Amino acid sequence: MVVCLVFDIDDTIYENKTTQIIYDTIQQDYELYQLMKRIHLPKFVLTNAVYEHANIIINKLGIENLMRKIYARDNMNYMKPHIECYKAVDKDISKVVRSDDNKYIFFDDLLENLETAKQLGWYTVWINPKFHEGNNYSYVDRSFRTLKDSLKELNF
């Protein structure tokens, strides 16, 4: 069994405080890199954005070498929160990590995405400014204001 971390991009890995993303303003995030690097588990991106967007974000943040693969709307048949999306990710990750019995820790900012992941037994982490409301939802295992907060507190 392999424990894998699966991250959404927008408003999870990358906090976008504007209505439009301007790639030139995104800078390397050394703290995020260090937090992720110390966790010796395979890491993946699962986003409803296009691959190019996710790739640009992780490269700008300087965490591209920590991610094993990006699952995006243009390289998958289904998008979150469709259950087939998560099943396809599980099947493909099993090939990547060479294990059929994987456990997933899934970080996302949208509750509906976490709800579906929980149906498949994934451990769910809600990243949201309203994180204190996380215990109101049975399908949210933990909740944090930011991804960095979660990476500092969770025991891997």
N, C-alpha and C positions, 0 to 999 in steps of 0.2 A: 504494500500500500504506500502511495505517495500522497502527501498533503501538498496541494497546489493553491497558490493565491491567484485570484482572478479579479482584475480591476476594470471598472468603467473609466472612461477618459474625462469627459466634461463634467465639471462640478464634483468630481471625485479625485482623480489624480491632479487635474488642473482646475483650480478655482477661477472661473471666469466671472468677473464682476461687472462686465459690460454686456451690451446686447450683441456686439459684434467682436469676434476674435481678430486681433491684429497680431499676426505671428511675430512681427519684428519686435514687439514689446515683451515677448516671453523670454525669460532669462534662465540660465542654468540654475537649478535648485540643489545646492550642495547638501543641505540638510536632508532633503527628501532622498537624495542618492545614498547618503550614509545610513539613513534609517532602513531603506530597502536592502542595501548591500549586506547589512548585518544579519538579515533573515535568510538563511540558507535553504530556501524552498523555491521550487520552480514558480516563475511569475508570468502571467499572461494578461493580455488586454482583451476585453469583450466590450465592444461599443456598437451603438447603432449609427455612429458616424461612418464616414468613408475611411478606408485604410490610409489614404494619404494624410488626412487630417490627424489621425491618431499617431501616425509615424512622425509627422512634423512636431507634434506636441512632445512626444517622448524624447525626440532628438534635441529639441530646444531645452528641455528640462535636464538633459544629460543623463537620462536613465535608460537609454535604448539598449545598452549592453546587458541590462538586468532582465529584460523582457524576452521570453522565449518565442512568443508568437503573438500576432495581433489578429483577432477575429473581428471583422467589420462587416458593415452592410453590403459591401461589394465583393466580399469573398465568402459569403455564407448564403444559404437558401432561406433562412429565417432570421428575424430580428427579435430582440427582447421586447416584450415579455413572453413571446410564444415559447411553449415548452420544448418544441423541437429544436429551437436555438440552443438551449442548454444541453440537450441530449447530444446534439452534433458536436458541441464543444467538448463534452465529456469523452465522446468517442475519439475525437482527434487528439486530445491531450493524452489519452491512454497510449496512443501510438508514439507521441513525442517523448513521454517519460517512461515508456515501456512497462506499463503497469495497468492492469485491468480493474483494480479495486482502489480507486482514488478518492480522496476526500478533498472538498473544495471550501475555501474561505473566500466569499464573494463580497466585494466592496462596491456599493452603488449608491447613488443619491436618490433614486426613484423607488418608492415603495412597491409599485407593481412588479418591478423587475426582481426585487428581493422575494416577493411572495411566490413567484413561480420557481425561483431557485430553491426555496425552502421545501416545495413540494417534492423535489428530487433529493432532499436530504442535505443540501448544501448549508454550511454555516454562513449566516448572513450578517453583514455589517453595513448599517445605514450611515452614510456620510451626509450630514445635513445641519444647517444652523439650528433647526428645531430638534436636534438630537435628543434633548431631554424628554421628548414625547415618544421615544423609541419603545419604551415598555408598554405602550398602548397597543402594540401590534404583535400578535403571537408569532409571526414569521420573521421578526427581527431579533436576532440573537444578541447583538450589541449595537450601540449607536454612539457616534462621535461627531463633533462639530467639523473636524477636518481629518483627512487621511493621515496626516502627520501625527495628530493626537492618537489615532487608533494604532499606528505602528509603534508609538512609544509605550502604549499601555498593554496591548495584547501580548500574551505569552505564546510564542511560536515554538 
